[in-house]
Amino acid sequence: MTADRTPRPGVTGGSIRARLLDRALTTAIARAGAPGRIRFTERQLYYEMCRVLRPVHTVPRRVPLTPAPPVRYERFEEALRRRDGETPGLLAPLPASASTPYRPGEPDLYDYGLPRLLVCQSRSVARMLLANDLHLEAACPVFAADDSPLDPRLVAGLGRVDGATVHVLHDASAAGIALTARVRAEVPGIRVASMGLVPRHATALHLTSQRGPAPTPLPATAPGLAGAPSGLEPRELEWLAGGRTAEVESVPPARLLRTVLRMVRGPRTSGSSVWTGLRELRTAGFMTWPSN
């Protein structure tokens, strides 16, 4: 007798994959918002789903890895559309023409000194940090890179404070590394510090990476190379020259918030508010960028 190979209704390969993706998405939503109901972007949710499907983040950090995505973004979007109702914690899509940086509400606020300011390469990342009140906790305005040039009154406020710093949060990419030099040129005389990402962060944290065409110019001659934290190692240059990139949004949301808050705020003083203590409790247990 010949076995009946007619697929049964509801158990096709496509439906099985869809169910697996739906389950992975449900788990990713819970993880992205934990702990403490963190707000997150759609791309952050996508990368969290990638970690659910391929948990390479559990591999020891001494093993350098930047795996390719285990699922295409289009499949993730399909799974997201299949969900009924709202997705807790997910920020609504940002219109292409929207601008959401923090701006002082009263003109006289520009007359005070400004000790710190954060520039994000990605507007979505800037929006996510604002949605989670990082600008309030760190007393730090948050802007997207395409908001430049910065308001001259903000630059003047930075100049009134000794040691004022503009922090730059960027992707591990040739364009991201070059952003630090671009910002430095816009605020002459003000300290500009890159907080990453750089390739060694991406490989140590096992972040999902994308691959595209090789950058032009190559990272070894790209503007901003001297501004990268501790410089770039030969293996990092090779990683970039191969067209590899790792987005800031590939970092788990809780880890990203805790790291940025720590680096922007600097060494902790003896005084701390109840609000700050509660926020740190909700992100306890997440490690910062690796130093080497």
Secondary structure, DSSP 8 states (H G I E B T S, - for coil): --------TT--HHHHHHHHHHHHHHHHHHHHTTTTT--B-HHHHHHHHHHHHS-GGGS-TTS------SS-HHHHHHHHHHS-S--TTB-----TT-------SSGGGGGS---EEEEES-HHHHHHHHHTTHHHHTT--EEEGGG-S--HHHHHHHHTSTT-EEEEE--BSHHHHHHHHHHHHHSTTSEEEE----HHHHHHHT---EE-S--SS-GGGSTTGGGSTT---HHHHHHHHTTEEB-GGGS-HHHHHHHHHHHHH-S--S---HHHHHHHHHTTT-------
